Amino acid sequence: MFLGTLLSLAAVVAGAAIPNGQTLSLNDIPYYVSGIPVSTLQGYNASAYAALTKGIDLVPLTVIPVTPTTNLESLLSDYVERDDVFQPAFLRAVYLTASTADDIDTQLSNYASILKSSGTDVLLVDSEVHTASSGSTITAQLTKELPSGPYFVSLYTGEVFRAYRLYPDDNLAFIQAGISDEKGGVLPLPAVTENAMTKDVAVPSRLYYTPTAEKPLAGLRLGVKDIYHVKGLKTSGGSRSYYYLYGTQNVTAPSIQRLLDLGAVFVGKTGTVQFANGDRPTADWVDFHCPFNPRGEGYQAPSGSSSGSGVAIAAYDWLDLAVGSDTGGSMRSPAAVQGIYGNRPSTGAISLDHVLPLSPALDTAGVFARSASLWSHTVQAWYPHFRHNFTSFPRQLLLAGGGWDGKGISPEAHQSLTTFTRGLEAFLGTNHTEVDVSQRWLDTHSPTTPSLEEMLNLTYATLTSVDQFNHLAVPLFADYKAVHRGRQPFINPGPLARWQWGQANGGNTSYDAALRNMTTFRNWWEKSGYGQSDNASCSRSLFVSVYSVGTTDYRNQYYEAPTTPPLGFSIGRIAVLGGAPEVVVPVGESPYNSTISLQTEYLPVSVALQMARGCDHVLASLVAGLEEKGVLRPVSTGSRLYS
């Protein structure tokens, strides 16, 4: 039997005691056991076993479905290898179940022998398929069938609970952890172990889930940026005022619900720059502390605004996916500086109802992963409305922007870019062409037409500042004042400066002009620029740009003023204003001499791949194919991309 430390948690709601579950330790690994049973063991003398445990109620239990051909030793080895929640201590009590009596009876003595040598003290057998107890087995029955895996069972009541392993959020990636309420919603995790500033995140066993055609993401653990509403939790948007003003949400954003319906398992809300803007650490992050980028020595800025989601994927191998949003680079920038896979889909790829807006004209929902294959698998399941039955990939490979010639970057970064380009050329069966977007604009317009830089200088800043002021700030201020005797809520310096700039520079009048300029650019990009479609390959070209080259951005730097409104036009704005899908992928690392660790450290080198609007599934297939051929590689968590 294990030595456990039980922390009883209780709350009183409307005069009724609500069980908040318990934390306990099993071989020095912390677990959380919720107060919500998922089944009950019946038909055995629970009190007799409870008397043997000296007052300890919850004991570990493993549910194992078997067939006549089950190789139990191999199955148990697979459990240990595949699941970080399961450990051999869960075999102290085992419940065997099967479809028919023959499935168990033919191998029961063999199973009992194997389990005894594995440390099993109590072997329970499903009484529906095996009716006779013996010296080594006890018949019992679960009131509700359970999938295989580790659980905790109450010896006093027979109630069975899911086993959640607790992990510390050492990089401050999460705002709040959550667990299933077993009714389609989420409950805040009421469990914390001893850590400095950090919260715990509870993850269920991977053994509970089996992918199917209907649930291709079954069991994949998911973090969600805290601008998406999740039923049962509050939303902060990076603002303490917003979090405490508005109550627990009673609906989950459709974009997140789709992932859950596909089988993904929600584990928590991740940190965000306030209202998905562009704050810099550390001074801009007033209401919450900025998450810690794990790459290098651990004190580089994580970029934003999907900072927490990017950090979580780069830091924690117990997390599979994390959702963010991208309006002007909030997925792609964190992906680049943390060396992970992250995308901005075609505008309108999925509903953004029940999501805090920055600009409805530009907002998109993206996902981070550590491998091209998992990222591709996820987006092809998540975005339902794109064609994927194209017969080829683009044959035009276009390189845009700086960095390709190696000027101003490290030799290692240049070598990574060169190696990737050659692999991409071989994969597509073509040679690259270097292009200049600004010059292409001038070449396809009359001499009196303003340059792209002139026409689009204020476009993004105007759309985001005016949209968010109208859609978020105005109702927030009104609601807050109504509750707090006319007071205005605190707003971080960055968002506040942007809202004030938008109102001081034309407001709704300027907004209309900015929207026209965006439409002008998008139409040109799809007809005369490099975002043209193709009947055979969806996109005529693959448009590639350098996104990060391993340069430092220390989070302990001081700046003279708050983050300024995002003026100007750059390569990174093309997908934004053109509505096109773009994914950032890691291609290497670059060394630097850290001023903090005083050691040689490494930061990611990343590029962005873009196709024509609506070609998200083709882009995903291409990225997965590049990994299959070794042009791209999965990355590790922690300081280095490749361990």
Buried (B, 14 or more C-beta within 10 A) or exposed (E): EBEBEBBEBEEEEEEEEEEBBBBBBBEEBBBBBBBBBBBBBEBBEBEEBBEEEEEBBBBBBBBBBBEEEBEBEEBBEEBEEEBBBBBBBBBBBBBBBBEEBEBBBBBBEEBBEBBEEBEBBBBBBBBBBBEEBEEBBBBBBBBEEBBBBBBBBBBBEBBBBBBBBBBBBBBBBBBBBBBBEEEEBBBBBBBBBEEEEBBBBBBBBBBBBEBEEEBBBBBBBBBBBBBBBBBBBBBBBBBBBBBEBBEBBEEBBBBBBBBBEBBBBBBBBBBBBBBBBBBBBBBBBBBBEBBBBBBBBBBBBBBBBBBBBBBBBBBBEBBBBBBBBBBBBBBBBBBBBBBBBBBBBBBBBBBBEBBBBBBBBBBBBBBBBBBBBBBBBBBBBBBEEBEEEBEEBBBBBBBBBEBBEBEEBBEBBBBBBBEBBEBBBEBBEBEBEEBEBEEBBBEEBEEEEEBBEEBBBBBBBBBBBBBBBBBBBEEBBEBBEEEEEEEEBEBBBBBBBBBBBBBEBBBEEBBEEBBEBBEBBBEBBBEBBBBBBBEEBBBBBBBBBBBBBBBBBBBEEEEEEBBEBBEEBBBBBBBBBBBBBBBBBBBBBBBBEBEBEEEEBBBBBBBBBBBBBBBBBBBBBBBBBBBEEEBBBBBBBBBBBEE
